[in-house]
Amino acid sequence: MSRAPDARLRTVMEALVRHLHAFAREVRLTEPEFELGIDFLNRIGQATHDAHNEGILFSDALGFSTLVCLLNNGQNGATETASALLGPFWRQNSPATDNGGSIVRSATPGPALFADCRVVDPKGNPLAGVEVDVWQASPVGLYENQDSTQADMNLRGKFTTDADGRFWFRSVKPAGYPVPTNGPVGTLLEAQGRHPYRPAHLHFLCSKPDFKTLITQVFVDDDQHLESDVVFGVTRQLVGDFRPGAGVPPAADIDGPWYQLDYTFVLEPGLSTLPTPPIR
């Protein structure tokens, strides 16, 4: 390692090798176990393709993704909306949608949801011109790229905050869902006796020049798996208030239950960069 010209590479690789060797010594790793582990890593690569990232899912299921997220975000404490996992289903080219528009692009069951959100700086000043990417699974538990019955880009949209820092949209109330279990991560969860469920949530990615990109999730407050999220992604700050609608519904076509969500996101000054999409 000493000849590596990149100092950070030396630091990371030295620590990685040191901890890998310590791990093998601690558990007295057998040769069959080592071979099983290598095969497991190979299967992760084989299960990854344009529409699914098994590597991200594996990292999520170990709580490693959340740890990296927490180590690199929220250094200002309560002044920044808590960050959360990007997840394996973000697509960068979601369609631009006017404020007040719907991200429901094909027949999707479930109660209507009307979200009214704001984006502010750490002092509470509204931030105009923030690009906000929103995506979610359908109430049957599948993102549109997993489900041939949904239209392309169903339940995905990209909004821009107005002068008051607001963006608002219509969707359906999300439901919890199991992560994909037909690959090696599913085998691991079964071997560990763990359930595969994520609590219901909406994904948000907020970006604006000169502000640190915020990647986060807002969870439905009555979900039964808030305390046992399979990817360890829930913090108290990320639990939203999904209130049952009362009075006259905001749209004339609503003839059943509907919900409202108000939520404020806080961006801190910093470098605006977008992550690499895990799928296309």
N, C-alpha and C positions, 0 to 999 in steps of 0.2 A: 504493500500500500504506500510505502514511503516515497516511491517514485511517481505517484500520481500527481500531476501538476495542479489539479483542482483541489484546493484545501477542503472545501465542503464535501467533495466526494470522498476524500480520505476519512473525514470525521464520520460520515454516515456508514461507509463500508467497514471501517474498523469496529464500530459499535455493533453493526449487524453481525459480523463474523463472531465477535466476542460473545454476543447473546445467543446466537445459534449454537455455538459450541457449549455454552453453559446450559442451555436447554437440554441438549442431548445427554450431557453428563447427569443432570438432575433427574431425568426420567429413565436413565439407562436405556436409551433408545435401541431397540433391537433391529437387526437387519430387515426382517419382514415388515416391521413398522415403517422403517425408512423407505422401503420400496413402495409400500402402500401410500405414503405421503407424496412421493414423487408422482405416482400414478394419479393421485387426487389432483395435484397441480396440473398435470397434463390434461386431465378431463375438464378442468376449468377452462383452459384455453380452447379445447375442442367444442365446448358448449357456448362459446362467445361468438357472436355474429353481429351483423348490422342492426338487428332488432332486439338484441339481448346481450347484456354484459354480465357474465357469470362472475368475473373477477371482482367487480364492484359489489355484487351481491354477497360474495364470500367475505369481503372486508366488512360489509355492513353487518352481517350475521355474527361476526366476532366482536362487534362493538369498536373495531379499529377505526372505521371511517368517522364515527362520532367523536372518538378521542382526538383524531387529527383536526376535525372541525373545531372542537372546543379549544384546542391548543392555539389555534390560529385566528380566533375571532372572539369578540366580546371583551377585549382588553379594557374597554372603558366601563365595564360593569353594566349598570342599568341604563346607560345612555345609548346603548346600541341594541336594537332588537336582536334577540338571540338568533344565532345562525343555526342551521340544521343541514342535514345531508342533501346533496344534490339528487341522490338516488340514481337508479339505472335507466330512467325512462324520459329524461329531458331531451327534447329535440329543439335545435337552435332556430329553426325556420318556422315557428308557429305564426299564424296569420295575424297581421295588424287588425285590431278591433276597436271601434269607437267606444268611448266611455258610455255606459248604459247599454251596450250591446250584449248579446248572448254568446257564450262559447259552446252552447249546445248546437251541434251541427248535423246531428241525425237523431232519430227517435231514441230517447234515453229515458228509462223509467226513473221514478224517484221524485220526492218533493222538490219544488222549485226553491232555489237559494238566491237571495239578492245580497250581494256583498258591496259594502261602501267603505272604502279604505283611504288612508292618508299616508303620505310619506313626508317625514320631517327630518331636520338635522338635529344634532344633540341638544340644541337650545330650544327646540320646539318650533322653529321656523319652517313654514311649508316649503317643499322643494318641487318646483315646476320642472317639467321636461324629463322626469324620470321614466325610463322605459321599464315596464313591469311585465315579465313573462309569467303567465299563470297556466298551470296544468294539473290534472287530477285523473284518477281512475273513475270509471263509471260505477254506479251503484251495484253492478254485478261483480265488481272487483277486478276489472281489466282495463288497462290503458288501451287507447285505440289501436296502437301498433301491434297489440296482442290479440285483437278481436276483429275478425273479418266482417262482422255485422255492423261495426261502427264506421262512419264516414272518416276519411282521412282528416286528421287534425281535430277530431271531435274532442271537446272538453280541453281545448288548448286555445290560448289567445294572448296577444301582446298589446298592452295598453300604455298610454302616456299620461302622466299626471298633469292636471291643469294648474292654473295660477295659484290655487289654494292647496296644491299638493294632493288633490283627490284623484282617485280612479274608482270606477264602480262598474259592476257587470252582473249579468244573470247567469246562473248555472243550475245544477241540481245538487242537493245535499250529498256529499260523498259518503261512502260506506267503507268499513274496514275490509281488508282482503288478505289472502295468503300470498306471500312471495312465491315465485315459481319454485316448485319442489321436484321437477322432473329431471334435475341435473345433480351434480355432486353436492351442491349446498343442501338440497333436499335430503340426500342420503345422510349428510352430517347432522342435520336437525333431528332426523328420525333416530339416529344412533344416540343423540344426546337427550332424547325424550322431551324435546322442545316443540311447542306449537309454532306454526309458520306465519302467524297473523300480525299485520300492521294495523294500528288504529286508524280510523278514517281521518283524512287530512286533505288540505289543499297545498300545492307547491307554489312558491313565489320566488322569482329572481328579479331583483331591482338593481338597475345600473344607470349611472349618470357620470359624465366626466368629472374628475376631481373628487369623486366619492368612492369609497370601497364598495365593490359589488356585494350585495347582500343576497345570500341564498338561504331560504328558510322554508318552514312548513307551519301551517296553522291547523291544530288538531281539533276534532269535534269533542266537545266537553263531556258527552255522555257515553263515549265508547268504552266497552268493557275491557279493552286491551291497552288502555293508557299506561298501566303500571307494568305491562309485560311485553312491550313492543319488541318484536323479534330482532330489530336492528338497533335497539337502544336509543331511539331518536327523540323521545319526548322529554321536554323540560317544562316546568310549570309555566314559564313565560310564553310558551308556544301553544298553550291550550286556549282556544278561542271561545267566545260566547255566542253559540249558535242558538238564537232565540226563536221560538215558535212565533210565526207571524200572527198579528192581531189586527182586527179592523178590516178595512177595505184593502184587498191585495194590490200590489203595485202594477199588476198586469191583468187585463180583462180575461185572459184565457185560463186563469187559475181557478180550478174548481175543487181543490183539495188542500191538504196542509202545505204550508210554505214556511221558509225560515229566513232570518236576517242575520248578517254578520257585519259588525263594525270592528275595524282593526287598524291600528296605527303602526307603521314601520319606521324605524329610526336608522338613518344612514350616517356613518362617520366619515369625515374627510379621509382621503387616501387615493390609492391607485385603482382605477376602474379597469378591470380585466374580466373577460368571460372565460368560463371553464371549457375544456374540451368536451363536446357532446359525447356521452357514453353510447348513444345509438344515433342512427341517421334518420 
